Amino acid sequence: MERRNLLGILAGTATGLVLTNTANAGIPDKKNSSHIVFASQTGAKLDSNVISGGGTDDTKIIQEILDKAPGLGNLHLIMDGAALVRGLKIHSNTTIECLNPSCGFFLAPQSNCAVIQNANFNVSGERKDKNIQLLGGTYNQNCKEQEHHVKGQDFLGNVGENNEKWVIAMEFYGIENFTMRDVTIRDQRTFAMLLANWFRVVMENISIDLPGHMDRQNQDGIHFFGPGQFLTMRNIQGSSGDDFIALAPDEFDGVSDITDVLIDGVFLNNADQGIRLLSRGKGRLDRVIIKNITGTYRSFGFYIDPWFKGYGGSFGNIVFDTINLSQNAPNYNYTTPFLFRLGGNIESLTLKNIQHHNPSDARSLVDVGWPTPDKHHDSIGTHVKSLLIDGLHIFESDDKSANASFINVVAKVDHMVVRNVEIIRPSGSTPKGCLIETRHTASIGTLFMNNLCINGVNSLLHHTANDIGIVQLCDVLGSETGEALIQVENATIETINAGDIFGAKLLKSSGNSKIGKISGNFEKPDATDVSKL
């Protein structure tokens, strides 16, 4: 008896279900209530390879099996081999389970479509496809042998001579109760996966392998359009040619929301960009927790930005916790590399436990607003109501980032707290760079800094633009610092409250700077010149 036949009998016995193997090419029928199907017993050749492809086109017979799901009520297809396909559609109440990573699907050359998609596309309104599971296996889109996009139709399926649609590896629009576990997506032509109009999505232990990386070809990882609610992602790893994960509620329509998101455990392998949060219009992104991110990236770690000029989006309460990424050489040059960049309308953003260990260049850790003039982006519309940076550990063993301004503010921030910061540089280093720098159109209502341990930096705050209402600074231990912790050039600070500062002078001002009330329990010089404070 062949091993596959034995596995089929055992599976049918263990579950109390009968495995069909009839003249109907193994396709189950309602009469005998068979719900579990082994692909090897359907007549499918399964003579492909999830890495190298080849073999017989099994699309027709596998699609015939999947199309039985609506009539049966539910279907469980077990892939016990690798199939060459030209795109598959999956219905409600269907599970596709691959026995191991060598089982799954390889997209035939010039198919120019998704490896798999849900049967009833709907980017808004009723979600018609429910209770879908993808368990295990490899889905290879064979990117080098697919077109970037196809002409004649758009994302919605609208036909038109000037319309075009990107070739995406997995597409799910209008789904509810979707689960994906232990799956590898390989060699996506553009996005590895795009979901829109979804509710209750769970993704765990997902790998995105991209040996066929093509520079600037939109080879994103997993991308979400709204409307969407209740997303859980755990242990997502791999590489991408653009955003590894993107939450973009209204990128498509300008109005949809995404809320209630937990992303826990992301491992980047030299990804061009890490995670993008994008709200461009009235669509809201809210109640989002992203934590435990590690690995390597090239250009940009985290974009929280509308990207498109206009309304500025709507970002609610966003939390990042425990970030430990290393930088590789950037591959984009339209703007400077960074770990975080913020833009648009943000109500509350928390960045906790950020590690910056032996940086390879002087890139910033946090840009509030667009730091340099750009015809497509500006900082005038950026407004952050509350920004908390709690736990920032910077360790340097050389001078590659000596001149860095780690936090750049070029936009409006109402309330900003920076606490629990360590900057550790080699002993004897010439003081350079700063923790926070304000430039251009910056404006800060209140800036609180406390529990800071620094050495080898020129200043904590280099204020060169507009006005800061209140600066409160306390619990600072400094060594080998510059002339003063707060340095002001042609700018205004209305009130400074300071206390428990050791190893550094408080303030130096120059040019047309204006300093208002100064108070606190620090040592004051006899002279009234604030540059000596």
LUMPA-495077 format. One line per field, with one value per residue (C-alpha): y, z, x. Coordinates in Angstrom, 1 decimal. Example, Ala and Ser with C-alpha at 12.3 -4.5 7.8 and 13.67 -1.06 7.14 Angstrom:
BEGIN
north (-4.5, -1.1)
up (7.8, 7.1)
east (12.3, 13.7)
***
This chain:
BEGIN
north (0.0, 3.5, 5.7, 8.4, 5.9, 4.7, 8.3, 8.9, 5.8, 6.8, 10.3, 9.1, 6.7, 9.1, 11.8, 9.5, 10.7, 8.7, 9.6, 9.4, 7.9, 7.4, 7.7, 11.3, 11.8, 11.7, 14.7, 14.4, 14.5, 15.4, 11.9, 10.3, 13.5, 13.4, 16.6, 15.7, 15.3, 14.3, 16.0, 12.9, 10.9, 13.3, 12.6, 15.6, 14.8, 16.8, 16.5, 20.2, 21.7, 24.6, 26.0, 25.3, 24.7, 22.5, 19.6, 19.2, 21.9, 20.7, 23.9, 22.4, 19.4, 21.3, 24.1, 21.5, 20.2, 23.7, 24.5, 21.7, 23.6, 25.6, 22.5, 20.4, 23.1, 22.7, 21.2, 20.3, 19.9, 18.3, 19.0, 16.1, 17.3, 20.3, 21.5, 23.7, 26.0, 29.1, 30.6, 29.2, 30.5, 29.5, 29.5, 29.9, 27.1, 25.8, 24.7, 24.1, 22.2, 21.4, 18.6, 20.4, 23.3, 21.2, 20.9, 23.7, 25.6, 27.0, 29.6, 28.7, 31.2, 34.1, 33.3, 36.9, 36.4, 35.5, 32.1, 32.1, 34.4, 34.3, 33.4, 36.4, 39.6, 42.6, 45.5, 47.1, 46.1, 42.5, 40.1, 37.0, 34.6, 33.4, 30.8, 30.2, 28.6, 28.2, 25.9, 25.2, 24.9, 27.2, 29.5, 30.5, 33.2, 32.7, 36.5, 36.4, 34.9, 37.1, 40.7, 43.5, 44.4, 43.5, 46.1, 46.2, 46.1, 47.6, 46.6, 46.5, 44.4, 47.4, 47.0, 49.9, 50.4, 52.6, 50.5, 48.2, 45.8, 44.7, 41.0, 40.1, 36.7, 36.3, 38.4, 38.4, 41.1, 40.7, 38.0, 37.2, 34.7, 34.2, 32.2, 31.6, 29.6, 28.1, 29.4, 30.5, 33.1, 33.0, 35.3, 37.6, 39.7, 42.8, 42.4, 39.1, 39.5, 42.1, 42.1, 44.5, 44.6, 42.1, 41.1, 38.8, 37.9, 35.8, 35.2, 33.2, 31.8, 33.4, 33.5, 35.7, 34.5, 36.7, 35.3, 36.9, 40.5, 43.1, 46.6, 49.1, 46.7, 47.1, 43.6, 44.5, 41.9, 41.8, 44.8, 45.7, 48.1, 48.9, 48.5, 46.0, 45.1, 42.6, 41.6, 39.4, 38.8, 36.8, 35.6, 37.1, 36.9, 37.4, 40.0, 42.4, 44.9, 47.6, 47.7, 44.4, 45.0, 47.9, 49.0, 51.4, 51.8, 54.4, 54.3, 52.9, 54.9, 57.7, 56.8, 53.2, 52.5, 49.8, 49.3, 46.8, 45.4, 43.4, 42.6, 40.7, 39.3, 40.5, 39.4, 41.5, 40.0, 43.0, 44.4, 47.6, 49.0, 47.7, 48.6, 51.3, 52.9, 55.0, 57.1, 59.6, 61.0, 60.5, 56.8, 56.1, 53.8, 53.3, 51.0, 49.5, 47.7, 46.6, 45.0, 42.8, 43.8, 42.7, 41.9, 44.1, 46.7, 48.9, 52.3, 53.0, 51.2, 52.6, 55.1, 56.6, 59.1, 60.0, 59.7, 61.6, 65.3, 66.4, 65.9, 64.3, 61.2, 60.2, 58.2, 57.4, 55.6, 53.8, 51.9, 50.5, 48.4, 46.8, 47.5, 46.1, 46.6, 46.9, 49.0, 48.0, 50.3, 52.1, 51.5, 54.5, 58.0, 60.2, 61.0, 60.3, 56.9, 56.7, 54.4, 56.2, 59.0, 60.6, 62.7, 63.7, 64.0, 61.8, 61.8, 59.6, 57.7, 55.8, 54.5, 52.2, 50.3, 51.3, 49.8, 51.5, 49.3, 50.1, 52.1, 51.9, 55.5, 58.8, 58.2, 59.6, 57.5, 59.7, 62.3, 64.3, 65.7, 65.6, 66.8, 68.2, 70.1, 67.8, 68.6, 65.6, 65.8, 68.6, 69.0, 71.9, 69.6, 67.4, 67.7, 65.3, 65.8, 63.4, 61.8, 59.6, 58.1, 55.9, 53.9, 54.7, 52.9, 54.1, 52.3, 53.2, 51.8, 54.0, 57.5, 56.4, 58.2, 60.9, 63.8, 62.3, 64.3, 61.3, 63.0, 65.6, 67.8, 69.8, 70.0, 70.7, 68.7, 69.6, 67.4, 65.5, 63.3, 61.8, 59.7, 56.8, 57.5, 56.2, 57.4, 55.5, 56.5, 55.6, 57.4, 60.5, 61.1, 64.7, 65.8, 65.8, 65.6, 65.9, 64.0, 66.4, 69.0, 71.4, 72.8, 74.6, 74.7, 73.0, 74.0, 72.2, 73.1, 71.2, 69.1, 66.9, 65.2, 63.2, 60.3, 60.8, 59.3, 60.7, 61.0, 62.3, 64.4, 68.1, 68.8, 67.3, 69.9, 71.9, 74.4, 76.4, 77.0, 78.9, 78.4, 75.9, 76.7, 74.8, 72.7, 70.6, 68.8, 66.7, 63.8, 64.2, 62.6, 63.9, 63.4, 64.7, 66.8, 70.1, 73.6, 73.2, 70.7, 73.1, 75.2, 77.8, 79.6, 82.3, 80.6, 81.0, 79.0, 80.6, 78.6, 76.3, 74.3, 72.2, 70.1, 67.4, 68.0, 66.8, 67.0, 69.5, 73.2, 73.9, 76.6, 78.4, 80.9, 82.8, 85.0, 86.4, 83.9, 84.6, 82.8, 83.5, 82.3, 79.9, 78.1, 74.9, 73.6, 73.7, 75.8, 79.4, 81.6, 85.1, 86.7, 87.2, 86.0, 82.9, 81.6, 80.8, 78.7)
up (0.0, -0.9, 2.1, 0.9, 0.8, 4.3, 5.5, 3.9, 5.6, 9.0, 8.6, 7.8, 10.7, 13.2, 12.4, 11.8, 8.2, 5.0, 2.5, -1.0, -3.9, -6.5, -10.3, -9.6, -9.3, -5.5, -5.4, -2.4, -2.8, -0.4, -0.3, 1.5, 3.5, 2.9, 4.0, 4.1, 0.8, 0.3, -2.9, -3.9, -4.2, -6.5, -9.6, -9.1, -10.2, -7.5, -9.4, -9.0, -6.5, -4.2, -4.7, -8.4, -9.9, -13.0, -13.3, -14.5, -14.3, -11.5, -11.5, -12.9, -10.6, -7.4, -8.2, -8.8, -5.3, -3.8, -5.6, -3.8, -0.5, -0.9, -1.5, 1.2, 3.9, 4.7, 3.1, 4.4, 1.6, 2.6, 0.3, 0.6, -2.3, -4.5, -7.2, -10.2, -10.6, -12.4, -9.5, -7.2, -5.5, -2.0, -0.6, 2.8, 5.4, 3.7, 5.2, 3.1, 5.1, 3.8, 5.6, 5.6, 3.9, 0.9, 0.1, -1.4, -4.6, -7.3, -9.7, -13.4, -15.5, -16.9, -14.9, -13.8, -11.0, -7.3, -6.2, -4.1, -3.5, -2.0, -4.3, -3.7, -3.9, -2.2, -1.0, 0.8, 2.1, 2.9, 3.6, 1.8, 2.4, 6.0, 8.1, 5.8, 7.1, 5.4, 7.5, 6.7, 3.3, 0.8, -1.7, -4.4, -6.8, -9.0, -9.2, -11.9, -14.4, -13.7, -14.9, -12.3, -13.3, -15.9, -17.9, -18.7, -15.2, -11.8, -8.2, -8.2, -11.4, -13.4, -17.1, -18.9, -21.4, -18.9, -15.9, -14.3, -11.5, -9.6, -9.5, -5.8, -4.3, -2.1, -2.2, 0.2, 0.0, 1.9, 4.5, 8.1, 10.5, 8.5, 10.0, 8.5, 10.4, 9.6, 6.0, 3.8, 1.1, -1.4, -4.2, -4.4, -7.6, -5.8, -2.4, -0.7, 0.6, 0.4, 2.6, 2.4, 4.1, 6.8, 10.3, 12.8, 11.2, 12.9, 11.3, 13.2, 12.2, 8.8, 6.7, 3.7, 1.7, -1.1, -2.9, -6.0, -4.7, -7.4, -6.3, -6.1, -7.5, -4.7, -3.3, 0.0, 2.6, 4.1, 3.4, 4.9, 3.6, 5.6, 6.7, 9.2, 12.9, 15.2, 13.7, 15.5, 14.0, 15.8, 14.8, 11.3, 9.7, 6.5, 3.9, 1.6, -1.2, 0.4, 3.5, 5.4, 7.1, 6.2, 8.0, 5.6, 6.4, 3.9, 1.3, -1.2, -0.4, 1.9, 4.5, 5.9, 9.4, 10.9, 14.7, 17.4, 16.2, 18.0, 16.2, 18.5, 17.2, 13.9, 12.6, 9.7, 7.4, 5.6, 4.7, 2.7, 5.1, 8.3, 9.3, 7.7, 9.3, 6.8, 7.1, 4.4, 4.7, 7.2, 7.8, 11.3, 12.6, 16.3, 19.2, 17.7, 19.7, 17.9, 20.0, 20.0, 16.7, 15.8, 12.9, 10.2, 7.8, 5.1, 4.8, 7.0, 10.1, 10.8, 8.8, 10.7, 8.0, 5.6, 2.7, 0.4, 0.7, 1.8, 4.9, 7.0, 8.2, 11.6, 13.9, 17.3, 20.1, 18.8, 21.0, 20.0, 22.6, 22.5, 19.3, 18.6, 14.9, 13.2, 10.1, 6.9, 4.0, 2.8, -0.7, -1.1, -1.6, -1.9, 1.8, 4.7, 6.5, 9.9, 12.5, 13.0, 11.0, 12.1, 10.1, 9.8, 12.7, 15.6, 18.9, 21.1, 20.2, 22.7, 21.8, 24.6, 25.1, 21.9, 21.5, 19.2, 19.4, 17.5, 14.7, 11.3, 10.3, 11.8, 10.9, 13.2, 15.6, 15.5, 12.9, 13.8, 10.5, 7.2, 8.0, 4.6, 1.9, -0.5, -3.1, -2.2, 1.6, 4.1, 7.9, 8.0, 8.4, 11.0, 14.5, 17.3, 20.4, 22.7, 22.1, 24.8, 24.4, 27.4, 27.4, 24.8, 25.0, 22.7, 22.7, 20.4, 20.2, 17.4, 15.9, 13.0, 14.5, 16.4, 14.7, 15.0, 16.1, 17.4, 17.7, 15.1, 15.6, 12.6, 13.2, 15.9, 19.1, 22.0, 24.7, 24.5, 27.2, 26.9, 29.8, 30.9, 28.3, 28.2, 25.7, 26.0, 23.9, 24.1, 26.9, 25.7, 22.7, 21.5, 22.4, 19.2, 18.2, 20.4, 21.8, 20.5, 17.7, 16.6, 13.1, 10.5, 11.5, 14.9, 17.8, 21.1, 23.8, 26.8, 26.7, 29.7, 30.0, 33.0, 34.2, 31.6, 31.7, 28.9, 27.8, 24.7, 23.4, 22.8, 24.1, 25.1, 23.4, 20.4, 19.8, 16.6, 15.5, 16.8, 20.3, 23.1, 25.8, 28.8, 29.2, 32.4, 32.9, 35.9, 37.1, 34.6, 34.9, 32.3, 31.5, 28.7, 27.4, 25.4, 26.6, 27.9, 28.1, 26.5, 23.6, 22.0, 18.7, 17.4, 19.1, 22.1, 25.3, 27.6, 30.8, 32.0, 35.1, 36.0, 38.9, 39.9, 37.1, 37.6, 35.4, 32.9, 32.6, 32.0, 29.3, 26.5, 24.2, 21.1, 18.4, 18.8, 21.3, 24.0, 27.3, 29.8, 33.4, 34.7, 37.9, 39.8, 42.2, 40.0, 40.7, 39.3, 38.4, 39.9, 36.5, 34.8, 31.4, 30.7, 28.5, 31.7, 33.2)
east (0.0, 1.3, 2.2, -0.3, -3.1, -2.3, -2.2, -5.6, -7.2, -5.7, -7.0, -10.5, -10.5, -9.2, -11.8, -14.7, -14.9, -14.6, -12.0, -13.5, -11.6, -14.2, -14.5, -15.1, -11.3, -11.5, -13.8, -16.3, -20.0, -22.8, -24.2, -21.3, -20.5, -16.8, -15.1, -11.4, -9.6, -5.9, -4.7, -2.7, -5.9, -7.7, -5.8, -3.5, 0.0, 1.7, 5.0, 6.1, 8.5, 7.7, 11.2, 12.0, 8.6, 8.1, 5.7, 2.1, -0.5, -2.8, -5.0, -8.2, -8.5, -7.6, -10.0, -12.8, -12.2, -12.2, -15.5, -17.2, -17.0, -20.3, -22.3, -20.7, -20.9, -17.1, -14.0, -10.5, -8.0, -4.7, -1.8, 0.6, 2.8, 3.6, 1.2, 1.9, -1.0, -2.3, -4.2, -6.8, -9.9, -11.0, -14.6, -16.1, -15.6, -12.5, -9.2, -6.1, -3.5, 0.0, 1.8, 5.2, 7.0, 7.8, 4.1, 2.1, 1.8, 4.1, 2.7, 3.2, 5.2, 3.2, 0.1, 0.3, -2.2, -2.4, -1.4, -4.6, -7.5, -11.0, -13.8, -16.0, -14.0, -15.6, -13.5, -16.4, -19.8, -20.8, -18.0, -19.1, -16.2, -15.9, -14.1, -11.0, -7.8, -4.4, -2.3, 1.4, 3.2, 4.8, 3.0, 5.6, 4.6, 7.7, 8.3, 11.0, 8.5, 5.5, 4.6, 4.6, 1.0, -1.6, -3.5, -7.1, -8.6, -8.0, -8.0, -11.8, -12.0, -13.2, -12.3, -10.7, -7.9, -5.9, -6.6, -3.9, -3.7, -0.6, 0.2, 0.0, 0.8, -2.3, -5.4, -8.3, -11.0, -14.2, -13.4, -14.3, -12.7, -9.5, -6.6, -3.2, -0.5, 2.9, 2.9, 5.8, 5.1, 8.0, 9.1, 6.1, 6.0, 4.6, 2.8, 3.2, -0.4, -3.1, -6.3, -9.1, -12.5, -11.8, -12.9, -11.1, -7.8, -5.2, -1.7, 1.0, 4.4, 4.5, 7.7, 8.2, 11.2, 12.4, 15.5, 14.2, 14.5, 14.2, 15.1, 12.2, 9.6, 6.9, 7.7, 6.0, 5.2, 1.7, -0.5, -3.8, -6.5, -9.6, -12.2, -10.8, -11.1, -9.4, -6.1, -3.5, -0.1, 2.6, 6.0, 6.2, 9.6, 11.5, 12.3, 10.6, 11.4, 9.4, 7.1, 7.3, 4.0, 1.6, -1.5, -3.1, -6.8, -7.8, -5.0, -7.4, -10.6, -9.8, -12.5, -12.0, -10.8, -8.6, -8.8, -7.8, -4.5, -1.8, 1.5, 3.8, 7.1, 8.5, 11.9, 13.2, 15.9, 17.4, 14.0, 14.0, 11.4, 9.9, 6.3, 4.3, 1.2, -0.7, -3.8, -4.3, -7.8, -10.6, -10.0, -8.8, -6.0, -6.6, -5.8, -2.7, 0.0, 3.3, 6.0, 9.1, 10.6, 14.2, 16.4, 17.9, 16.6, 18.0, 16.4, 13.4, 12.3, 8.8, 6.7, 3.7, 2.7, -0.1, 2.4, 0.0, -0.5, -4.0, -6.1, -3.3, -5.0, -6.3, -4.0, -5.5, -3.6, -0.5, 2.0, 5.4, 7.3, 10.7, 12.5, 15.9, 16.9, 20.3, 20.8, 22.3, 23.3, 20.2, 18.9, 16.6, 18.0, 14.8, 15.1, 17.5, 17.3, 15.6, 14.2, 10.8, 9.3, 6.0, 3.6, -0.1, -2.6, -1.5, -3.3, -1.1, 2.1, 4.2, 7.7, 9.0, 12.3, 14.1, 17.6, 20.1, 23.2, 26.4, 24.7, 26.3, 25.5, 24.2, 20.5, 17.9, 15.8, 12.7, 11.7, 8.7, 7.7, 9.6, 13.1, 14.1, 12.1, 10.3, 7.7, 5.6, 5.8, 5.7, 5.5, 3.1, 0.1, 1.8, 0.3, 1.2, -0.8, 1.1, 4.5, 6.0, 9.5, 10.1, 13.3, 16.0, 19.3, 22.0, 25.3, 28.2, 31.7, 32.9, 32.2, 29.9, 26.9, 28.8, 27.1, 23.6, 20.6, 18.7, 15.2, 14.4, 11.4, 10.3, 6.5, 4.0, 4.0, 1.6, 3.1, 6.4, 7.9, 11.4, 12.5, 14.8, 17.5, 21.1, 23.6, 26.9, 29.9, 33.6, 35.4, 37.3, 35.0, 34.7, 31.1, 29.1, 25.4, 22.4, 19.4, 16.7, 17.0, 14.2, 14.3, 12.3, 8.6, 9.0, 6.8, 6.5, 4.0, 5.6, 8.8, 9.6, 12.9, 13.9, 16.1, 18.8, 22.3, 24.5, 28.1, 29.9, 27.0, 27.1, 23.6, 20.4, 18.3, 19.5, 16.7, 16.9, 13.3, 10.3, 9.0, 8.9, 6.5, 7.8, 11.0, 11.2, 14.5, 15.4, 17.5, 20.4, 23.8, 26.2, 29.9, 32.1, 29.2, 29.3, 29.0, 25.4, 22.5, 20.1, 21.5, 19.3, 20.0, 17.6, 14.6, 12.4, 11.8, 9.2, 9.9, 12.6, 12.3, 15.3, 16.6, 19.0, 21.5, 25.0, 28.2, 26.9, 25.9, 22.2, 21.9, 23.6, 21.8, 23.0, 21.7, 18.2, 17.2, 14.6, 14.6, 11.7, 11.5, 14.2, 13.7, 14.8, 17.3, 20.4, 23.5, 23.1, 26.0, 26.4, 26.0, 22.7, 23.9, 21.9, 24.7, 26.5, 23.7)
***
